[in-house]
């Protein structure tokens, strides 16, 4: 029965994307169908096969080892601040971002990441029917982050029409950066994190192909990655370490504000209506969770977590999810976990607009005008990825 429900949910996601399309007559259905089939195959391999288990163990093991190394630095500076055996969120979830940022900087400095990004993007462009720049941008966003990716193509930003600009921004909102993946793995099961990374990559192309179809002139489809000013190794390393620290602090400060505000709103609603604000949102989002494949008796709890992610951010939602996931079925945990792995929330609209505007004022204003449509599309990507996991689980 759940297969039928999930298929209905899948069709509904595609219809919702179609209804929001800029140009319904120009949609290329063959790449869309191809990528949905690829999602199902890859989702099945990652979740259900020994090959997927081997790959995920290797990936997760690498990140676990990197987190151990990160903790060496954390313990050296902050050792003794937390009680022995305690797990302080800022120290052991956010501070590893600093170390991961340094690793990414090293891989960038020695041209390893640009090589990987370029050629994976080239292969993806053959599958998704989009331009090479769009494919490059999607892979780059998943590795270096939703803001940093625009710096690498800043010379081309001013030359892009609004359709191509939308796709670039949609990819950035639908993915997560590698510097934060390790932090997610401290709260969610690694196999779901890895599956979400892969599924969201294709899901971003699927939804963008429907909402925002267009033709790319081959003469305009040139990737000119902005070369950073030549730095010495240690200049680069210092810069990436500081960038990682800024991200950790910003996420931490945002959490202080969001968690406090949600607690306040929950208290007010509970006092006046006898139900928390998140409880109300749970009922609103329960039908969506049900169509994603969540059993109805768990749909309200899942819907509450989904809503928290949308109105706050994925970290706030994960903190709440960790508290209740032991009481949920493994199927629901898998579906909700995959849904949470993206930057699709209201705050990301401002982040992306600010990133583009800082590089090109005019294009930043263009992005601001379709900000809500960006969030709409990115949320559909998260729902689509979660449905695929529900189908193959």
C-alpha positions in Angstrom: 0.0 0.0 0.0 2.8 2.4 0.9 4.2 2.0 -2.7 0.9 3.3 -4.1 0.9 6.2 -1.7 4.5 7.1 -2.5 3.8 6.9 -6.3 0.8 9.3 -5.8 3.1 11.6 -3.8 5.8 11.5 -6.6 3.2 12.3 -9.3 1.8 15.1 -7.1 5.3 16.7 -6.7 5.8 16.6 -10.5 2.4 18.2 -11.0 3.1 20.9 -8.4 6.4 21.7 -10.2 4.5 21.7 -13.6 1.9 24.2 -12.2 4.7 26.6 -11.2 6.5 26.2 -14.5 7.6 29.3 -16.4 7.1 27.6 -19.8 5.1 24.3 -19.7 5.3 23.8 -23.4 9.1 23.7 -23.4 9.7 21.1 -20.7 12.0 18.2 -21.7 10.3 15.1 -20.3 12.9 12.6 -21.4 15.7 13.9 -19.1 13.2 14.2 -16.3 12.1 10.6 -16.6 15.7 9.4 -17.0 16.8 11.2 -13.8 13.9 9.9 -11.8 14.8 6.4 -12.8 18.4 7.1 -11.9 17.3 8.4 -8.5 15.5 5.1 -7.8 18.4 3.0 -9.0 21.0 5.0 -6.9 18.7 5.1 -3.9 18.2 1.4 -4.0 21.9 0.7 -4.4 22.8 3.0 -1.5 20.1 1.8 0.9 19.5 -1.8 0.0 22.6 -3.4 -1.4 25.9 -4.6 -0.1 27.7 -2.3 -2.6 25.9 0.7 -1.2 26.7 -0.4 2.3 30.4 -0.7 1.4 30.4 2.7 -0.2 28.6 4.4 2.6 30.7 2.8 5.2 33.8 4.0 3.4 32.4 7.5 3.1 31.1 7.6 6.7 34.3 6.1 8.0 36.4 8.8 6.3 34.3 11.5 7.8 34.3 9.8 11.2 38.1 9.7 11.1 38.2 13.4 10.0 35.9 14.3 12.9 38.3 12.5 15.3 41.2 14.6 14.0 39.0 17.7 14.3 38.3 16.8 17.9 42.0 16.7 18.7 42.1 20.5 17.9 38.8 21.1 19.8 40.0 19.3 22.9 43.3 21.1 22.8 41.6 24.5 22.9 38.4 23.8 24.8 39.4 20.7 26.8 37.8 20.8 30.3 35.0 23.2 29.3 32.5 20.3 28.9 31.9 17.6 31.5 33.7 14.4 30.7 31.5 12.3 28.4 29.2 15.2 27.6 28.4 16.1 24.0 28.3 19.9 23.7 26.6 20.9 20.4 28.8 23.9 19.6 32.1 22.1 20.3 31.4 18.7 18.8 28.9 19.5 16.0 29.7 23.0 14.9 33.4 23.5 15.6 34.4 20.5 13.3 33.2 22.8 10.4 36.5 24.8 10.9 38.6 21.7 10.3 36.5 20.5 7.3 36.8 24.0 5.8 40.6 23.7 6.0 40.5 20.3 4.3 38.4 21.8 1.4 40.8 24.7 1.2 43.8 22.4 0.8 42.0 20.3 -1.9 41.1 23.6 -3.7 44.6 25.0 -3.5 46.1 21.9 -5.1 43.4 21.9 -7.9 42.0 18.6 -6.9 38.4 19.7 -6.2 38.2 21.9 -9.4 39.2 18.9 -11.5 36.6 16.6 -9.8 33.9 19.3 -10.0 34.5 20.1 -13.7 34.4 16.5 -15.0 31.5 15.3 -12.8 29.6 18.4 -14.0 30.5 17.5 -17.6 29.1 14.0 -17.3 25.9 15.3 -15.5 25.3 17.7 -18.4 25.0 14.8 -20.7 22.3 13.3 -18.5 20.2 16.3 -17.4 20.0 18.0 -20.8 21.1 21.3 -19.2 24.2 23.4 -19.8 27.7 22.6 -18.6 27.7 25.7 -16.3 24.5 24.5 -14.5 25.9 21.1 -14.0 29.3 22.4 -12.8 27.5 24.8 -10.4 25.4 22.0 -8.9 28.4 19.8 -8.1 30.4 22.8 -6.9 27.6 23.9 -4.5 27.5 20.5 -3.0 31.2 20.7 -2.2 32.2 24.3 -1.5 28.8 25.6 -0.3 25.8 27.7 -1.4 27.5 31.1 -1.1 31.1 30.3 -2.1 30.0 28.6 -5.4 28.9 32.0 -6.8 32.4 33.4 -6.3 33.8 30.8 -8.6 31.6 31.9 -11.5 31.3 35.6 -10.6 32.6 36.8 -14.0 29.6 35.1 -15.7 26.9 36.2 -13.3 26.3 39.4 -15.1 25.9 37.6 -18.5 23.2 35.1 -17.3 19.6 35.5 -18.2 17.1 35.0 -15.3 16.3 31.4 -16.3 19.9 30.2 -16.0 20.4 32.3 -12.8 17.3 30.6 -11.3 18.8 27.2 -11.9 22.2 28.1 -10.4 20.4 29.5 -7.3 18.1 26.5 -7.0 21.0 24.1 -7.1 22.7 26.0 -4.3 19.6 25.9 -2.1 18.9 22.2 -2.8 22.3 20.9 -1.8 24.5 21.1 1.3 28.2 21.8 1.5 30.8 19.1 2.4 32.1 21.2 5.3 28.8 20.7 7.1 28.2 17.0 6.2 30.3 15.8 9.0 28.2 17.8 11.5 25.0 16.2 10.1 26.5 12.7 10.5 26.8 13.3 14.3 23.0 13.6 14.5 21.6 11.5 11.6 22.5 8.0 10.3 25.3 8.5 7.7 23.7 6.3 5.0 20.7 8.7 4.9 23.0 11.7 4.7 24.9 10.2 1.8 21.7 9.1 0.0 20.3 12.6 0.3 23.4 14.2 -1.1 23.1 12.0 -4.3 19.3 12.2 -4.6 19.2 16.0 -4.1 21.8 16.5 -6.9 19.5 14.9 -9.4 16.3 16.2 -7.7 17.5 19.7 -8.2 17.9 19.2 -12.0 14.5 17.4 -12.2 12.5 20.2 -10.5 14.4 23.0 -12.2 13.8 21.3 -15.6 10.1 21.4 -15.0 9.7 24.8 -13.2 12.3 26.6 -15.3 12.8 25.0 -18.8 15.0 26.7 -21.4 17.5 26.2 -24.2 21.1 26.9 -23.8 23.1 28.3 -26.7 26.3 26.2 -27.0 28.3 29.3 -27.7 27.2 30.7 -24.3 27.7 27.5 -22.4 31.3 28.1 -21.4 32.6 27.4 -17.9 35.1 30.1 -16.8 35.9 29.4 -13.2 37.1 32.5 -11.4 40.7 32.0 -10.4 41.4 33.2 -6.9 44.2 35.6 -6.3 47.4 33.7 -6.0 48.1 32.9 -2.3 50.7 31.1 -0.5 49.7 27.8 1.1 49.5 29.2 4.6 47.6 32.4 3.5 45.0 30.1 1.9 44.9 27.8 4.9 44.3 30.7 7.3 41.6 32.2 5.1 39.7 28.9 4.9 40.0 28.2 8.7 38.6 31.7 9.4 35.8 31.1 6.9 34.9 27.8 8.6 34.9 29.5 12.0 32.6 32.2 10.7 30.2 29.6 9.4 30.2 27.7 12.8 29.6 30.9 14.7 26.8 32.1 12.4 25.1 28.7 12.6 25.5 28.8 16.4 24.1 32.3 16.7 21.2 31.5 14.4 20.4 28.4 16.5 20.4 30.5 19.7 17.8 32.9 18.2 15.7 30.3 16.4 15.5 27.7 19.2 14.7 30.5 21.7 12.0 32.0 19.5 10.4 28.7 18.8 10.4 27.9 22.5 8.7 31.3 23.2 6.1 30.7 20.4 5.5 27.2 21.6 5.0 28.5 25.2 2.5 31.1 24.0 0.5 28.7 21.8 0.5 26.1 24.5 -0.7 28.6 27.1 -3.5 30.0 24.9 -4.6 27.0 22.8 -3.3 24.0 24.7 -1.0 22.9 21.8 2.4 24.1 20.7 3.0 26.0 17.5 5.1 23.0 16.2 2.2 20.8 17.0 -0.1 22.8 14.9 2.4 22.8 12.0 2.7 19.1 12.4 -1.0 18.7 11.5 -0.6 21.1 8.6 2.4 19.1 7.1 1.1 15.7 8.1 -0.6 15.0 4.7 2.7 15.8 2.9 4.6 13.5 5.3 2.0 10.8 4.6 2.4 11.2 0.8 6.2 10.9 1.3 5.6 7.4 2.7 5.4 8.1 6.4 2.8 5.9 8.2 -0.2 8.0 9.1 0.2 7.4 12.9 3.6 9.1 12.7 2.8 11.7 10.1 2.0 14.5 12.6 5.4 14.1 14.4 7.2 14.0 11.0 5.2 17.0 9.7 6.3 19.0 12.8 10.0 18.3 12.1 9.5 19.1 8.4 7.8 22.4 9.2 10.6 23.4 11.7 13.2 22.8 9.0 11.3 25.1 6.6 10.6 28.0 9.0 13.9 27.8 10.9 16.7 25.6 9.4 17.8 22.0 9.2 20.0 22.2 12.4 17.0 23.3 14.5 14.9 20.5 13.0 17.6 17.9 13.5 17.9 18.8 17.2 14.2 18.2 17.6 14.3 15.1 15.5 17.1 13.5 17.6 14.8 13.7 20.6 12.0 11.7 19.0 13.5 9.4 16.4 13.8 6.5 18.8 10.0 6.4 19.0 9.6 6.4 15.2 9.8 3.5 12.8 13.0 3.0 10.8 11.1 3.9 7.6 10.0 7.2 9.0 13.5 8.0 10.3 14.9 7.3 6.8 12.3 9.5 5.0 12.5 12.5 7.4 16.3 12.3 7.6 16.6 12.6 3.8 14.1 15.5 3.8 16.2 17.4 6.3 19.4 17.3 4.2 19.2 20.6 2.3 19.3 24.4 2.7 15.6 24.8 1.7 14.4 27.2 4.3 13.3 30.9 4.4 16.7 32.0 5.8 18.4 30.7 2.7 16.5 33.1 0.5 18.3 36.0 2.2 21.6 34.2 2.2 21.6 33.5 -1.5 20.3 36.9 -2.5 23.1 38.5 -0.4 25.7 36.3 -1.9 24.7 37.2 -5.5 24.1 40.8 -4.7 27.5 41.1 -3.2 29.0 40.1 -6.5 26.5 41.7 -8.9 23.9 44.2 -7.7 21.6 43.9 -10.6 21.5 40.1 -10.6 21.0 40.1 -6.9 17.8 42.1 -7.4 16.7 39.5 -10.0 17.2 36.7 -7.5 15.3 38.6 -4.8 12.2 38.7 -7.1 12.0 34.9 -7.5 13.2 34.1 -4.0 9.9 32.4 -2.9 9.8 30.4 -6.1 13.4 29.2 -5.3 12.2 28.0 -1.9 9.2 26.4 -3.4 11.3 24.5 -5.9 14.0 23.5 -3.3 11.3 22.2 -0.9 9.9 20.1 -3.8 13.4 18.7 -4.3 13.5 17.6 -0.6 10.1 16.0 -0.8 11.0 14.2 -4.0 14.2 12.8 -2.5 12.3 11.6 0.6 9.7 10.0 -1.6 12.4 8.1 -3.5 13.8 6.8 -0.3 10.3 5.8 0.8 9.9 3.8 -2.5 13.1 1.9 -2.2 13.2 1.4 1.5 
